Amino acid sequence: MDTSPEAWAIMQDALRSWTPRQRVERAAALTVLAHSFALAELRRRYPDEDDRKHRLRLAARYIDKETILAAFGWAPDDGD
């Protein structure tokens, strides 16, 4: 672990003080942040594709290829 025990204890105390709503809001915000980083990488790797394709590539990271194909008529060939 790269965090000192003292710092970890402070973080644990802070997390315990959050309400369930605050925990869900933080989790949702972190998910949005992670998706924005993933979309930025997809835009960098596939600059000629439109936003729809970038979002489909992101969805394909979480949904199997057959479902993506059935729902949207397209799926990435390269696993991304």
LINDA-V811668 format. One record per residue. RES is the residue in three letters. PSI is psi in whole degrees, 0 to 359 (* if undefined). D_FIRST is the distance of its C-alpha to the first C-alpha in whole Angstrom. Layout:
RES;PSI;D_FIRST
RES;PSI;D_FIRST
This chain:
MET;138;0
ASP;8;4
THR;136;6
SER;154;8
PRO;324;9
GLU;314;12
ALA;320;11
TRP;319;10
ALA;320;13
ILE;316;15
MET;316;14
GLN;317;15
ASP;318;18
ALA;315;19
LEU;320;18
ARG;334;20
SER;346;23
TRP;145;24
THR;162;27
PRO;321;27
ARG;316;28
GLN;322;26
ARG;316;23
VAL;317;25
GLU;318;26
ARG;317;23
ALA;317;22
ALA;318;25
ALA;320;24
LEU;325;21
THR;315;23
VAL;317;26
LEU;314;24
ALA;318;22
HIS;323;26
SER;322;27
PHE;317;25
ALA;317;26
LEU;321;29
ALA;318;29
GLU;319;28
LEU;321;31
ARG;324;33
ARG;317;32
ARG;331;33
TYR;67;36
PRO;338;38
ASP;355;41
GLU;155;40
ASP;175;41
ASP;323;38
ARG;314;39
LYS;321;38
HIS;317;35
ARG;324;34
LEU;321;36
ARG;320;33
LEU;313;30
ALA;324;32
ALA;344;32
ARG;342;28
TYR;340;29
ILE;139;32
ASP;156;34
LYS;319;36
GLU;320;39
THR;317;39
ILE;314;38
LEU;314;41
ALA;320;43
ALA;324;42
PHE;354;43
GLY;17;45
TRP;145;42
ALA;148;39
PRO;142;37
ASP;336;38
ASP;17;35
GLY;8;32
ASP;*;31
